[in-house]
Structures are given as structure tokens and as C-alpha cells.
Amino acid sequence: MKLKLKAKLLDIGTGGPLIVLLDNDAAKKAGVFVGDRIKLSANGSSIICTINLAQDEPQDTIGIFRETARVLRIKNKQTVTIT
């Protein structure tokens, strides 16, 4: 499973954990479930994040919480890779 998605920066903090938000259909395509961990890559770096799911989000986007965006220096609408 390797997906390229557009980052959608969320102005929400998690209080520490690195979490990303996927649409149910995108998660199914990637073969992941709530609580699974994925490798998120951007700007030449990678981190391990926990998956959370949402409904009615575009399939080609991934919601990035503040802490995750800060660690990888992700900008809105930037292409990122999950594996």
C-alpha cells in the first residue's frame, strides 16, 4: 500500500500524539483501520502516525493535525505519501 495524497492542514491540536485523518474510502483503499499506524513521508522525512477516520472528506486528501504538520513541515495542499 502506497498512496500519494494532498495534505489538508487542520487547525486542531492533539496534545501530543501524531495523528492523521483519512476518509473511510481512502482508508479502505489503503487497507487501514482506526488506530492503525502508517508511515507518513514529506519533505525527505518520515514519521509514524496513528489513523483516525472521517466521513465525507475527499478521497485524495489526508487531514494533518498541528503536531504532525509541524514535525514534517507540511504545507496545505502539499503532496504527501503514506505507506
C-alpha positions, 0 to 999 in steps of 0.5 A: 500500500502506497498512496500519494495524497494532498495534505489538508492542514487542520487547525486542531491540536492533539496534545501530543500524539501524531495523528492523521485523518483519512476518509473511510474510502481512502482508508479502505483503499489503503487497507487501514483501520482506526488506530492503525499506524502508517508511515507518513513521508514529506519533505525527505522525512518520515514519521509514524502516525496513528489513523483516525477516520472521517466521513465525507472528506475527499478521497485524495486528501489526508487531514494533518493535525498541528503536531504532525504538520509541524514535525514534517513541515507540511504545507496545505495542499502539499503532496504527501505519501503514506505507506 
